[in-house]
Amino acid sequence: MYLTIFLSFMALPLSLQARAATRRRRYLARQRLDLALRTIFTGCYPATAVPAAASTSTAQSLKFLVAGAIGGIISRTLVSPLEVVATVNMASEGAVGSVLEELSALWASEGIVGFFKGNGANCLKVAPTKGIQFVTFECLKRFLGCRKWWASSSKELNPFDRLITGGMAGVVAAASAYPLETLKSVLTVERRQYGGSIIVSFVAICKDEGVFALYRGLAPTLIAMMPYVGVEFCVYETIKELLVKHYCATNSLSTIQTMLIGAAAGAVAQTSCHPLDVVRKRLQLQGLPGRPTQYSNMLDALACIARVEGVRGLYKGLAPACLATLPSTGSSYVVYEALKAVLGVASR
């Protein structure tokens, strides 16, 4: 008994040391978590509590990337049914019905699942595309602003500057995630032929058509992305700047204003570049089973569609595409601006 009491007495300091070490580890873990939260969600903390790491260019670029990616996922999921109808219409060579007729037919044949077919691939594509698009645009704006400041002591960007930087951002983003765009189109139009998952369709296309089949239609996509994203960013940023300067006392826009400006920018961009979008869909899907190869390149596709289907053929799917673009682009900018505020970053 005495031996037991002696051993317990000797072990007491060790037990106290172990408890102290555990408490210290928990304290350090809480400190690291708090530091991480203040670094990431900078906008939720006072300026005096923000660590220096949150102000580095790398941290700011990552925040722009995350904000753009999340905004893209939420916006595209909201309008997935209209995206499906627009894609099917653009890929069709015959007459197409109205948006309501197409939605009704889709509901009758496939149910609610049909409204979201290809949405997984679409979100997987949109997340990196939108993230890269926004972070590239912000970086190019800052770079161009610095160049202009060195040349003329002014960092102000004009609409043409925004058009060029936005177009370059669109090209970089589209080229980075183009295979996922092809998979999204295939899963939307030929879901039964290529299975219901991204991986299955990827393996099937690579096996049947080769890896380069994933890049069919890349040329018209890059050509379309330059003016499309350029026009979208140019319209959005220019209208936003005018409203903030002349009509907003708080130097910030309301959610409704942001939604409306984003929707207008998306509609203008979609309408101006829709023919190239139709050509891209046709090139992506030709060569698949039941879809013979008809076009040798982008210009040939434009000429053939205009000759066989008329100019209206180049604008097939414009109505559902614009209907999808209005809430999609608007909500994308709303989420992006909200996340920028939470993450503590601001556009220049």
Protein Blocks (a to p, Z undefined) as FASTA:
>chain_A
ZZmmmmmmmmmmmmmmmmmmmmmmmmmmmmmmmmmmmmmmmmlpcfklpcfklmpmklmm
mmmmmmmmmmmmmmmmmmmmmmmmmmmmmmpcbdcddfklmmmmmmmmnommlmmgoklm
mmmmmmmmmmmmmmmmmmmmmmmmmmmmmmnopabdcfklmmmmmmmmmmmmmmmmmmmm
mmmmmmmmmmmmnojbfklmmmmmmmmnojklmmgoklmmmmmmmmmmmmmmmmmmmmmm
mmmmmmpmnlpacfklmmmmmmmmmmmmmmmmmmmmmmmmmmmmgoiahiacfbfblmlm
mmmmmmmnojmlmmgoklmmmmmmmmmmmmmmmmmmmmmmmnopacZZ
